[in-house]
């Protein structure tokens, strides 16, 4: 059975998928610090993993998962080191180039699946221009938001994904267990949430000012069994979006 991953297919395979009306899933994520126990690639690793298993779970329509855009909006993590970040014009321009490439190959539908909280506002702001300039039918979601209710049933100390936390660490124990530094888990905890501002009030804060460890939440709660259940919930959430005809109407 051919891979769902664009990078493992031939040009002829991809031409055939375009002719068949395949949906292109475009994972977008980040490369940023994730505390003392996780690699900087967490968001990209998890987002691509979720997209792959979701695409593999869909048989009603052909799906291919484009290469992950591994850099995003991560200025708030720069103080810790190990982080790459875009500015707004560059991020918008790179996304537009990727989407134009997809459109030129004959694909018409793209689901952008985000794996990094810092990208959410930018993606929402870019969407009208991206759709207008490419002519594509584009939808955008964040993978853990599609599974929020299911995640809350599994997690002990939080309701959804925070940062380098119980959720992300558990899922990394599934997606890339060899990268998790278990001996550092004792240091991998921080405040239970990233902001104390009044509701509806925004300001910029470096993560260095919020959490000395770089963690929001408590990774000491993580385990592989939780990770399996969390990953299944995220997979099912994205698969449901792909299958739903209303997504594309």
Secondary structure as UniProt FT lines:
FT   HELIX           6..8
FT   HELIX           11..19
FT   TURN            20..21
FT   STRAND          23..28
FT   TURN            35..37
FT   TURN            40..41
FT   HELIX           42..57
FT   STRAND          63..69
FT   HELIX           75..80
FT   HELIX           88..104
FT   TURN            105..106
FT   STRAND          109..114
FT   HELIX           117..119
FT   HELIX           120..134
FT   STRAND          137..142
FT   TURN            143..144
FT   HELIX           145..147
FT   HELIX           148..154
FT   HELIX           166..175
FT   HELIX           177..179
FT   HELIX           182..187
FT   TURN            199..200
FT   HELIX           207..209
FT   TURN            212..213
FT   HELIX           219..221
FT   HELIX           224..243
FT   HELIX           245..248
//
